[in-house]
């Protein structure tokens, strides 16, 4: 448990498918032809990697037999194409356009996700690009996004996975602001703010892992096994995001059972009024209570003409290696490549929470309010290689038992940066700019 305290306010300035088998073979030979060039540069390892992934990509195409539909795509401008499903596609190895930023140079990266800084030597995880079937994701442009956010406020609301996405977006934009005097990070309790001063643009993260008020609301000390939520209390949290122009909610991780018999408590009333009542229930039932309160608040308080609302899809964990043919005792330790099987979905990935969220947000549509789901679950499911495992700052000294068994403390929940959350933000960028 991390026990150090955070000052009330601290300001830190920055120090497809296949058109034909022939076309696939041509693509493979183009990749292979780069071998001589790479050898001349003394990059034998990259050669082997490039050829192997060219072969894998061709094999995936041939096995899938997918006919590319006539969909409109977009690169850096224009209609993003409603017909195209960005969530269905494959990971393509790309060491030319990836990564989008340097994790070692980003002044705002958090030590929990700075994997290369904390000793991860293989960097393949930074070089994968998500390629939807039949179209392209909009090309991310940090300057265009900051112009879009000029005089606006974007807030990520949720748990540490949502903070992971916030850090990703901050790193994606801060490199386009070379003058350190024009950017800053502010800590204020549960609220962390990144400010691009030239644009008067703010990108915030607010810690609210269970959406409504709970016993898990301390942003520093919050590893709470027995969770209690206040069924009718959201205003203290909502007052922080009430004036936002864009809100990105994420709340799944804290509703998952850590053990089979795990339950939670819901508090009604208050001790002050003498009508407090605690009901014990299943985690998913508590999730529905929180969603109900959130959607009620949004419907009553959000100006649909001003504020855009997103709800991020469930971020999968990779703690059960048997899902992809490995040994469970290893978790995601030493994984260096994605899962290549098209349509792979882990048996342990819970899609039911996402379905619940969608059903509640549909109740807002008669009021003219649309909550856009960032459907990133399946694409993230492929990326067993993208987690920090042991390559992160440890806030509590490791025990001798942990040191002897690295898999016991490997983080297979959060994501190394640069990495998978960058694609989540490309989705967000695409919706903000073109849809």
PyMOL commands that set and color helices and strands:
alter all, ss='L'
color gray80, all
select helices_A, chain A and resi 21-32+35-40+44-64+124-126+142-148+160-174+180-182+197-199+235-241+253-255+283-301+321-324+328-330+352-367+377-381+400-404+406-409+420-434
alter helices_A, ss='H'
color red, helices_A
select strands_A, chain A and resi 10-13+89-93+128-132+153-158+183-188+191-196+201-207+228-230+246-250+264-268+277-281+308-312+371-374
alter strands_A, ss='S'
color yellow, strands_A
deselect
rebuild
show_as cartoon
